[in-house]
Amino acid sequence: MTGLTQNLKETGAAIGEVLDELLPEPDGPEARLIEAMRYALIPGGKRLRAALVVTSAGMFSVSRSSALRVGAAMEMVHAYSLIHDDLPCMDDDDLRRGRASTHIQFDEATAVLAGDALQTLAFEVLADEDTHSNPAVRLELIRTFSLAAGVHGMAGGQMIDLEAEHHTLEIAQITRLQRMKTGALIACACESGAILGRAPARQRQALQAFAHDLGLAFQITDDLLDAEGSPAVTGKGVGKDAAAGKATFVSLLGLDRARQQAQMLADQAVAHLDTFDDKAELLRQVARFVITRDS
């Protein structure tokens, strides 16, 4: 994992620099909003989704500056979703990445606006010609991000998750929920590199398949961390799913079977990358990393 660890560190630092340029220190009457946006975005977590953008783009010889800008847009969308997820009307979490959630640090209204503004800024970045010279590529990126974040992706998955608090879900329903809520954005991150590189449909489909299995493995590991982790390590609250009586992969499968399922999905994800040979080695390492992480 040394190569991956170093890559995540370097990519995270580069993404942080781009984000700092795209969202500079605040000045003017809207300063509080920008402060809240930066609080949620800089510094970030592992920047895994951004790293997936940059890594997949590297497989198609995309310029690093283009890949980093799309990775930055991905982090904006992810940060917006976390701000809103943490709100009392959603998952009601006071802790995120080892510190107070945005609505605790500021207030609920400011947090809502910060999430809204981060999402719109992401699409502003995607639409900018500095991201890619070809308008067709920029349009395809916007379309892909929109599908991943919208009613048939992350937002729709969150709605199903909220409804699940009042209904018992079966494993197939939880799988669909998590493919939308978590997996859609991860799939978008992987596919974005192929879009930037104007890769053929077969290779885009292989990355989509990889990402779908990766997203589920990631979510099962999250469920395991919620059941077994500690806030000091994970940087967020734990034990909330069980306390709420919420159906998860862990509650339905048990700890051992959930771990086995995560491993099987990671193996399946890796198998989808055979067509790329050595070019996809970092993505293979990502698949192993998501099921062994502790936060």
Secondary structure, DSSP 4 states (H G I P E B T S, - for coil): -HHHHHHHHHHHHHHHHHHHHHSPPP-STTHHHHHHHHHHHSS-S--HHHHHHHHHHHTTT--HHHHHHHHHHHHHHHHHHHHHHHSTTTT--SEETTEE-HHHHS-HHHHHHHHHHHHHHHHHHHHSTTT-S-HHHHHHHHHHHHHHHSTTTHHHHHHHHHHGGGSPPPHHHHHHHHIIIIIHHHHHHHHHHHHHTT--HHHHHHHHHHHHHHHHHHHHHHHHHHHH--HHHHSS--SHHHHTT---HHHHH-HHHHHHHHHHHHHHHHHTTGGGGGGGHHHHHHHHHHTT---
